[in-house]
Amino acid sequence: MSGEDSTQLARALIEFREAEGISERELARRTWLSEATIRTFESGRGDLPTPTVARTFEELLGWAPGSIKTAPSEAMGREASADSAVDLE
């Protein structure tokens, strides 16, 4: 993800949470993603998201489908396992 793309997604997620008055935990519950995934992308240091994560963020933020660049298919196995991990916080 380019620095600009990453920063834009990070800002959008933080602004959404602030506008809704919700925690990372609540955002994770609404999106079916882990809190670690939310923190990764809100920090602006995330790699390209998998297509599933990108579509989830696009739907949540009201962005057009395909507006978030996604990881190539060979990287998806690594990303998918991170989203399915149980967050113990």
N, CA, C and O atoms as a printed pandas DataFrame, in Angstrom:
     atom_number atom_name residue_name chain_id  residue_number  x_coord  y_coord  z_coord
0              1         N          MET        A               1    0.865   -1.158    0.000
1              2        CA          MET        A               1    0.000    0.000    0.000
2              3         C          MET        A               1    0.911    1.219    0.000
3              4         O          MET        A               1    1.850    1.288    0.793
4              5         N          SER        A               2    0.656    2.144   -0.846
5              6        CA          SER        A               2    1.495    3.332   -0.859
6              7         C          SER        A               2    1.264    4.112    0.430
7              8         O          SER        A               2    0.237    3.959    1.090
8              9         N          GLY        A               3    2.228    4.941    0.773
9             10        CA          GLY        A               3    2.100    5.741    1.984
10            11         C          GLY        A               3    0.845    6.582    1.987
11            12         O          GLY        A               3    0.173    6.708    3.011
12            13         N          GLU        A               4    0.526    7.160    0.841
13            14        CA          GLU        A               4   -0.671    8.002    0.738
14            15         C          GLU        A               4   -1.939    7.172    0.907
15            16         O          GLU        A               4   -2.854    7.582    1.622
16            17         N          ASP        A               5   -2.005    6.008    0.256
17            18        CA          ASP        A               5   -3.170    5.131    0.385
18            19         C          ASP        A               5   -3.348    4.676    1.827
19            20         O          ASP        A               5   -4.456    4.669    2.362
20            21         N          SER        A               6   -2.246    4.300    2.437
21            22        CA          SER        A               6   -2.263    3.819    3.819
22            23         C          SER        A               6   -2.746    4.918    4.760
23            24         O          SER        A               6   -3.570    4.666    5.639
24            25         N          THR        A               7   -2.242    6.121    4.583
25            26        CA          THR        A               7   -2.638    7.254    5.419
26            27         C          THR        A               7   -4.118    7.570    5.233
27            28         O          THR        A               7   -4.818    7.858    6.204
28            29         N          GLN        A               8   -4.597    7.518    3.995
29            30        CA          GLN        A               8   -6.006    7.804    3.717
30            31         C          GLN        A               8   -6.915    6.785    4.397
31            32         O          GLN        A               8   -7.922    7.157    5.001
32            33         N          LEU        A               9   -6.566    5.502    4.302
33            34        CA          LEU        A               9   -7.375    4.466    4.935
34            35         C          LEU        A               9   -7.326    4.605    6.455
35            36         O          LEU        A               9   -8.353    4.475    7.121
36            37         N          ALA        A              10   -6.147    4.866    7.007
37            38        CA          ALA        A              10   -6.005    5.039    8.458
38            39         C          ALA        A              10   -6.887    6.182    8.951
39            40         O          ALA        A              10   -7.616    6.030    9.931
40            41         N          ARG        A              11   -6.821    7.318    8.276
41            42        CA          ARG        A              11   -7.643    8.474    8.667
42            43         C          ARG        A              11   -9.131    8.155    8.574
43            44         O          ARG        A              11   -9.910    8.497    9.464
44            45         N          ALA        A              12   -9.510    7.499    7.490
45            46        CA          ALA        A              12  -10.929    7.189    7.289
46            47         C          ALA        A              12  -11.454    6.271    8.386
47            48         O          ALA        A              12  -12.558    6.479    8.889
48            49         N          LEU        A              13  -10.679    5.262    8.760
49            50        CA          LEU        A              13  -11.119    4.344    9.815
50            51         C          LEU        A              13  -11.224    5.059   11.156
51            52         O          LEU        A              13  -12.197    4.873   11.886
52            53         N          ILE        A              14  -10.226    5.875   11.482
53            54        CA          ILE        A              14  -10.260    6.614   12.750
54            55         C          ILE        A              14  -11.430    7.598   12.767
55            56         O          ILE        A              14  -12.141    7.695   13.768
56            57         N          GLU        A              15  -11.632    8.325   11.674
57            58        CA          GLU        A              15  -12.751    9.269   11.598
58            59         C          GLU        A              15  -14.087    8.552   11.731
59            60         O          GLU        A              15  -14.999    9.053   12.388
60            61         N          PHE        A              16  -14.206    7.384   11.111
61            62        CA          PHE        A              16  -15.443    6.615   11.209
62            63         C          PHE        A              16  -15.698    6.228   12.669
63            64         O          PHE        A              16  -16.802    6.416   13.181
64            65         N          ARG        A              17  -14.675    5.690   13.334
65            66        CA          ARG        A              17  -14.844    5.279   14.732
66            67         C          ARG        A              17  -15.209    6.458   15.613
67            68         O          ARG        A              17  -16.079    6.341   16.476
68            69         N          GLU        A              18  -14.554    7.596   15.407
69            70        CA          GLU        A              18  -14.846    8.782   16.205
70            71         C          GLU        A              18  -16.264    9.284   15.955
71            72         O          GLU        A              18  -16.978    9.638   16.893
72            73         N          ALA        A              19  -16.664    9.313   14.692
73            74        CA          ALA        A              19  -18.019    9.772   14.349
74            75         C          ALA        A              19  -19.091    8.866   14.945
75            76         O          ALA        A              19  -20.140    9.333   15.389
76            77         N          GLU        A              20  -18.813    7.576   14.948
77            78        CA          GLU        A              20  -19.768    6.606   15.498
78            79         C          GLU        A              20  -19.651    6.484   17.021
79            80         O          GLU        A              20  -20.547    5.955   17.679
80            81         N          GLY        A              21  -18.532    6.981   17.575
81            82        CA          GLY        A              21  -18.296    6.869   19.011
82            83         C          GLY        A              21  -18.098    5.426   19.454
83            84         O          GLY        A              21  -18.585    5.014   20.507
84            85         N          ILE        A              22  -17.367    4.653   18.626
85            86        CA          ILE        A              22  -17.174    3.238   18.930
86            87         C          ILE        A              22  -15.698    2.914   19.149
87            88         O          ILE        A              22  -14.814    3.640   18.695
88            89         N          SER        A              23  -15.456    1.830   19.840
89            90        CA          SER        A              23  -14.100    1.364   20.131
90            91         C          SER        A              23  -13.579    0.483   19.000
91            92         O          SER        A              23  -14.318    0.111   18.089
92            93         N          GLU        A              24  -12.284    0.158   19.079
93            94        CA          GLU        A              24  -11.712   -0.802   18.136
94            95         C          GLU        A              24  -12.456   -2.129   18.237
95            96         O          GLU        A              24  -12.726   -2.784   17.230
96            97         N          ARG        A              25  -12.780   -2.511   19.462
97            98        CA          ARG        A              25  -13.487   -3.780   19.695
98            99         C          ARG        A              25  -14.838   -3.796   18.970
99           100         O          ARG        A              25  -15.200   -4.789   18.340
100          101         N          GLU        A              26  -15.579   -2.685   19.067
101          102        CA          GLU        A              26  -16.882   -2.612   18.403
102          103         C          GLU        A              26  -16.719   -2.606   16.889
103          104         O          GLU        A              26  -17.498   -3.245   16.182
104          105         N          LEU        A              27  -15.715   -1.894   16.383
105          106        CA          LEU        A              27  -15.468   -1.893   14.940
106          107         C          LEU        A              27  -15.107   -3.295   14.477
107          108         O          LEU        A              27  -15.565   -3.744   13.426
108          109         N          ALA        A              28  -14.289   -3.986   15.254
109          110        CA          ALA        A              28  -13.934   -5.369   14.920
110          111         C          ALA        A              28  -15.183   -6.253   14.893
111          112         O          ALA        A              28  -15.337   -7.080   13.995
112          113         N          ARG        A              29  -16.062   -6.082   15.861
113          114        CA          ARG        A              29  -17.294   -6.874   15.905
114          115         C          ARG        A              29  -18.164   -6.595   14.676
115          116         O          ARG        A              29  -18.706   -7.521   14.074
116          117         N          ARG        A              30  -18.293   -5.331   14.309
117          118        CA          ARG        A              30  -19.133   -4.957   13.161
118          119         C          ARG        A              30  -18.581   -5.467   11.836
119          120         O          ARG        A              30  -19.342   -5.797   10.926
120          121         N          THR        A              31  -17.260   -5.531   11.730
121          122        CA          THR        A              31  -16.639   -5.921   10.460
122          123         C          THR        A              31  -16.225   -7.382   10.408
123          124         O          THR        A              31  -15.843   -7.873    9.346
124          125         N          TRP        A              32  -16.291   -8.085   11.526
125          126        CA          TRP        A              32  -15.847   -9.478   11.619
126          127         C          TRP        A              32  -14.347   -9.607   11.401
127          128         O          TRP        A              32  -13.871  -10.671   11.004
128          129         N          LEU        A              33  -13.600   -8.547   11.652
129          130        CA          LEU        A              33  -12.146   -8.568   11.575
130          131         C          LEU        A              33  -11.587   -8.528   12.994
131          132         O          LEU        A              33  -12.299   -8.164   13.930
132          133         N          SER        A              34  -10.337   -8.895   13.157
133          134        CA          SER        A              34   -9.736   -8.861   14.491
134          135         C          SER        A              34   -9.383   -7.421   14.878
135          136         O          SER        A              34   -9.198   -6.558   14.020
136          137         N          GLU        A              35   -9.295   -7.187   16.183
137          138        CA          GLU        A              35   -8.861   -5.879   16.654
138          139         C          GLU        A              35   -7.438   -5.587   16.179
139          140         O          GLU        A              35   -7.097   -4.438   15.900
140          141         N          ALA        A              36   -6.619   -6.617   16.089
141          142        CA          ALA        A              36   -5.249   -6.441   15.597
142          143         C          ALA        A              36   -5.258   -5.929   14.155
143          144         O          ALA        A              36   -4.444   -5.081   13.792
144          145         N          THR        A              37   -6.165   -6.437   13.347
145          146        CA          THR        A              37   -6.279   -5.971   11.957
146          147         C          THR        A              37   -6.695   -4.508   11.933
147          148         O          THR        A              37   -6.134   -3.711   11.180
148          149         N          ILE        A              38   -7.679   -4.151   12.757
149          150        CA          ILE        A              38   -8.128   -2.757   12.824
150          151         C          ILE        A              38   -6.961   -1.862   13.227
151          152         O          ILE        A              38   -6.717   -0.840   12.586
152          153         N          ARG        A              39   -6.237   -2.235   14.285
153          154        CA          ARG        A              39   -5.091   -1.433   14.749
154          155         C          ARG        A              39   -4.022   -1.315   13.666
155          156         O          ARG        A              39   -3.448   -0.244   13.471
156          157         N          THR        A              40   -3.757   -2.407   12.967
157          158        CA          THR        A              40   -2.737   -2.389   11.915
158          159         C          THR        A              40   -3.070   -1.356   10.849
159          160         O          THR        A              40   -2.213   -0.567   10.451
160          161         N          PHE        A              41   -4.308   -1.361   10.392
161          162        CA          PHE        A              41   -4.678   -0.427    9.326
162          163         C          PHE        A              41   -4.881    0.987    9.841
163          164         O          PHE        A              41   -4.624    1.943    9.109
164          165         N          GLU        A              42   -5.337    1.151   11.084
165          166        CA          GLU        A              42   -5.467    2.499   11.645
166          167         C          GLU        A              42   -4.103    3.133   11.890
167          168         O          GLU        A              42   -3.987    4.359   11.904
168          169         N          SER        A              43   -3.081    2.325   12.081
169          170        CA          SER        A              43   -1.737    2.873   12.305
170          171         C          SER        A              43   -1.090    3.310   10.989
171          172         O          SER        A              43   -0.080    4.014   10.986
172          173         N          GLY        A              44   -1.686    2.884    9.872
173          174        CA          GLY        A              44   -1.130    3.237    8.573
174          175         C          GLY        A              44    0.072    2.403    8.197
175          176         O          GLY        A              44    0.773    2.739    7.242
176          177         N          ARG        A              45    0.336    1.314    8.925
177          178        CA          ARG        A              45    1.501    0.494    8.630
178          179         C          ARG        A              45    1.127   -0.856    8.033
179          180         O          ARG        A              45    1.983   -1.729    7.892
180          181         N          GLY        A              46   -0.115   -1.031    7.688
181          182        CA          GLY        A              46   -0.545   -2.305    7.134
182          183         C          GLY        A              46   -0.095   -2.500    5.701
183          184         O          GLY        A              46    0.006   -1.544    4.932
184          185         N          ASP        A              47    0.176   -3.759    5.347
185          186        CA          ASP        A              47    0.423   -4.107    3.953
186          187         C          ASP        A              47   -0.902   -3.983    3.219
187          188         O          ASP        A              47   -1.924   -3.655    3.821
188          189         N          LEU        A              48   -0.883   -4.241    1.939
189          190        CA          LEU        A              48   -2.138   -4.253    1.196
190          191         C          LEU        A              48   -3.088   -5.260    1.834
191          192         O          LEU        A              48   -2.676   -6.375    2.152
192          193         N          PRO        A              49   -4.333   -4.894    2.023
193          194        CA          PRO        A              49   -5.278   -5.838    2.610
194          195         C          PRO        A              49   -5.671   -6.920    1.616
195          196         O          PRO        A              49   -5.527   -6.759    0.404
196          197         N          THR        A              50   -6.167   -8.017    2.151
197          198        CA          THR        A              50   -6.716   -9.054    1.286
198          199         C          THR        A              50   -7.986   -8.486    0.654
199          200         O          THR        A              50   -8.537   -7.510    1.163
200          201         N          PRO        A              51   -8.460   -9.076   -0.442
201          202        CA          PRO        A              51   -9.698   -8.584   -1.044
202          203         C          PRO        A              51  -10.871   -8.564   -0.062
203          204         O          PRO        A              51  -11.693   -7.648   -0.098
204          205         N          THR        A              52  -10.952   -9.564    0.811
205          206        CA          THR        A              52  -12.054   -9.619    1.779
206          207         C          THR        A              52  -11.989   -8.452    2.751
207          208         O          THR        A              52  -13.005   -7.809    3.016
208          209         N          VAL        A              53  -10.807   -8.171    3.282
209          210        CA          VAL        A              53  -10.641   -7.053    4.217
210          211         C          VAL        A              53  -10.917   -5.738    3.498
211          212         O          VAL        A              53  -11.597   -4.868    4.041
212          213         N          ALA        A              54  -10.401   -5.585    2.296
213          214        CA          ALA        A              54  -10.626   -4.356    1.529
214          215         C          ALA        A              54  -12.113   -4.132    1.279
215          216         O          ALA        A              54  -12.604   -3.019    1.462
216          217         N          ARG        A              55  -12.836   -5.169    0.865
217          218        CA          ARG        A              55  -14.276   -5.020    0.615
218          219         C          ARG        A              55  -15.024   -4.664    1.897
219          220         O          ARG        A              55  -15.963   -3.869    1.873
220          221         N          THR        A              56  -14.602   -5.257    3.019
221          222        CA          THR        A              56  -15.242   -4.947    4.298
222          223         C          THR        A              56  -15.059   -3.471    4.638
223          224         O          THR        A              56  -16.016   -2.805    5.033
224          225         N          PHE        A              57  -13.834   -2.953    4.489
225          226        CA          PHE        A              57  -13.579   -1.544    4.764
226          227         C          PHE        A              57  -14.341   -0.647    3.787
227          228         O          PHE        A              57  -14.885    0.381    4.193
228          229         N          GLU        A              58  -14.387   -1.018    2.517
229          230        CA          GLU        A              58  -15.115   -0.218    1.526
230          231         C          GLU        A              58  -16.597   -0.124    1.886
231          232         O          GLU        A              58  -17.186    0.955    1.824
232          233         N          GLU        A              59  -17.195   -1.248    2.261
233          234        CA          GLU        A              59  -18.612   -1.241    2.646
234          235         C          GLU        A              59  -18.825   -0.373    3.880
235          236         O          GLU        A              59  -19.751    0.437    3.921
236          237         N          LEU        A              60  -17.975   -0.541    4.880
237          238        CA          LEU        A              60  -18.087    0.204    6.124
238          239         C          LEU        A              60  -17.972    1.709    5.878
239          240         O          LEU        A              60  -18.750    2.495    6.417
240          241         N          LEU        A              61  -17.000    2.096    5.064
241          242        CA          LEU        A              61  -16.720    3.512    4.822
242          243         C          LEU        A              61  -17.576    4.115    3.714
243          244         O          LEU        A              61  -17.555    5.329    3.510
244          245         N          GLY        A              62  -18.325    3.284    3.000
245          246        CA          GLY        A              62  -19.150    3.777    1.905
246          247         C          GLY        A              62  -18.341    4.115    0.662
247          248         O          GLY        A              62  -18.768    4.931   -0.155
248          249         N          TRP        A              63  -17.176    3.492    0.515
249          250        CA          TRP        A              63  -16.331    3.716   -0.657
250          251         C          TRP        A              63  -16.745    2.775   -1.775
251          252         O          TRP        A              63  -17.316    1.714   -1.522
252          253         N          ALA        A              64  -16.461    3.159   -2.999
253          254        CA          ALA        A              64  -16.795    2.334   -4.164
254          255         C          ALA        A              64  -16.003    1.019   -4.132
255          256         O          ALA        A              64  -14.842    0.997   -3.722
256          257         N          PRO        A              65  -16.643   -0.076   -4.567
257          258        CA          PRO        A              65  -15.921   -1.351   -4.636
258          259         C          PRO        A              65  -14.679   -1.208   -5.524
259          260         O          PRO        A              65  -14.739   -0.619   -6.604
260          261         N          GLY        A              66  -13.561   -1.755   -5.053
261          262        CA          GLY        A              66  -12.315   -1.689   -5.796
262          263         C          GLY        A              66  -11.496   -0.444   -5.535
263          264         O          GLY        A              66  -10.434   -0.274   -6.135
264          265         N          SER        A              67  -11.964    0.447   -4.642
265          266        CA          SER        A              67  -11.216    1.681   -4.387
266          267         C          SER        A              67  -10.012    1.475   -3.476
267          268         O          SER        A              67   -9.127    2.330   -3.420
268          269         N          ILE        A              68   -9.966    0.347   -2.757
269          270        CA          ILE        A              68   -8.803    0.017   -1.930
270          271         C          ILE        A              68   -7.999   -1.047   -2.657
271          272         O          ILE        A              68   -8.520   -2.107   -3.002
272          273         N          LYS        A              69   -6.723   -0.754   -2.887
273          274        CA          LYS        A              69   -5.852   -1.734   -3.538
274          275         C          LYS        A              69   -5.725   -2.961   -2.648
275          276         O          LYS        A              69   -5.737   -2.850   -1.422
276          277         N          THR        A              70   -5.604   -4.141   -3.274
277          278        CA          THR        A              70   -5.520   -5.384   -2.508
278          279         C          THR        A              70   -4.236   -6.145   -2.797
279          280         O          THR        A              70   -3.562   -5.915   -3.802
280          281         N          ALA        A              71   -3.919   -7.058   -1.885
281          282        CA          ALA        A              71   -2.719   -7.887   -2.012
282          283         C          ALA        A              71   -2.897   -8.890   -3.137
283          284         O          ALA        A              71   -4.014   -9.330   -3.407
284          285         N          PRO        A              72   -1.797   -9.257   -3.797
285          286        CA          PRO        A              72   -1.865  -10.330   -4.794
286          287         C          PRO        A              72   -2.259  -11.638   -4.111
287          288         O          PRO        A              72   -2.068  -11.791   -2.905
288          289         N          SER        A              73   -2.795  -12.558   -4.859
289          290        CA          SER        A              73   -3.344  -13.793   -4.292
290          291         C          SER        A              73   -2.334  -14.606   -3.504
291          292         O          SER        A              73   -2.725  -15.278   -2.549
292          293         N          GLU        A              74   -1.036  -14.580   -3.859
293          294        CA          GLU        A              74   -0.057  -15.396   -3.133
294          295         C          GLU        A              74    0.155  -14.899   -1.705
295          296         O          GLU        A              74    0.610  -15.673   -0.862
296          297         N          ALA        A              75   -0.155  -13.647   -1.402
297          298        CA          ALA        A              75    0.017  -13.125   -0.046
298          299         C          ALA        A              75   -1.212  -13.373    0.824
299          300         O          ALA        A              75   -1.175  -13.132    2.030
300          301         N          MET        A              76   -2.286  -13.846    0.231
301          302        CA          MET        A              76   -3.538  -13.956    0.966
302          303         C          MET        A              76   -3.501  -14.985    2.079
303          304         O          MET        A              76   -4.175  -14.781    3.089
304          305         N          GLY        A              77   -2.771  -16.058    1.963
305          306        CA          GLY        A              77   -2.718  -17.055    3.019
306          307         C          GLY        A              77   -2.193  -16.481    4.322
307          308         O          GLY        A              77   -2.714  -16.797    5.391
308          309         N          ARG        A              78   -1.171  -15.642    4.247
309          310        CA          ARG        A              78   -0.591  -15.005    5.424
310          311         C          ARG        A              78   -1.573  -14.043    6.071
311          312         O          ARG        A              78   -1.726  -14.046    7.292
312          313         N          GLU        A              79   -2.235  -13.227    5.277
313          314        CA          GLU        A              79   -3.192  -12.262    5.796
314          315         C          GLU        A              79   -4.423  -12.929    6.389
315          316         O          GLU        A              79   -4.909  -12.516    7.441
316          317         N          ALA        A              80   -4.924  -13.947    5.728
317          318        CA          ALA        A              80   -6.145  -14.590    6.199
318          319         C          ALA        A              80   -5.947  -15.183    7.576
319          320         O          ALA        A              80   -6.858  -15.127    8.402
320          321         N          SER        A              81   -4.788  -15.747    7.847
321          322        CA          SER        A              81   -4.568  -16.327    9.162
322          323         C          SER        A              81   -4.532  -15.256   10.248
323          324         O          SER        A              81   -4.938  -15.529   11.378
324          325         N          ALA        A              82   -4.061  -14.051    9.944
325          326        CA          ALA        A              82   -4.031  -12.989   10.924
326          327         C          ALA        A              82   -5.439  -12.544   11.294
327          328         O          ALA        A              82   -5.697  -12.227   12.455
328          329         N          ASP        A              83   -6.350  -12.515   10.332
329          330        CA          ASP        A              83   -7.718  -12.080   10.612
330          331         C          ASP        A              83   -8.514  -13.115   11.377
331          332         O          ASP        A              83   -9.479  -12.764   12.056
332          333         N          SER        A              84   -8.141  -14.371   11.288
333          334        CA          SER        A              84   -8.905  -15.404   11.962
334          335         C          SER        A              84   -8.394  -15.663   13.380
335          336         O          SER        A              84   -8.994  -16.435   14.128
336          337         N          ALA        A              85   -7.284  -15.015   13.747
337          338        CA          ALA        A              85   -6.727  -15.206   15.085
338          339         C          ALA        A              85   -7.677  -14.636   16.135
339          340         O          ALA        A              85   -8.347  -13.628   15.906
340          341         N          VAL        A              86   -7.722  -15.294   17.282
341          342        CA          VAL        A              86   -8.556  -14.819   18.367
342          343         C          VAL        A              86   -7.830  -13.686   19.079
343          344         O          VAL        A              86   -6.664  -13.828   19.450
344          345         N          ASP        A              87   -8.508  -12.569   19.270
345          346        CA          ASP        A              87   -7.928  -11.426   19.942
346          347         C          ASP        A              87   -8.291  -11.522   21.424
347          348         O          ASP        A              87   -9.472  -11.502   21.771
348          349         N          LEU        A              88   -7.314  -11.624   22.280
349          350        CA          LEU        A              88   -7.557  -11.897   23.687
350          351         C          LEU        A              88   -7.723  -10.649   24.538
351          352         O          LEU        A              88   -7.800  -10.765   25.761
352          353         N          GLU        A              89   -7.782   -9.480   23.958
353          354        CA          GLU        A              89   -7.932   -8.263   24.763
354          355         C          GLU        A              89   -9.314   -8.139   25.320
355          356         O          GLU        A              89   -9.612   -7.173   26.022
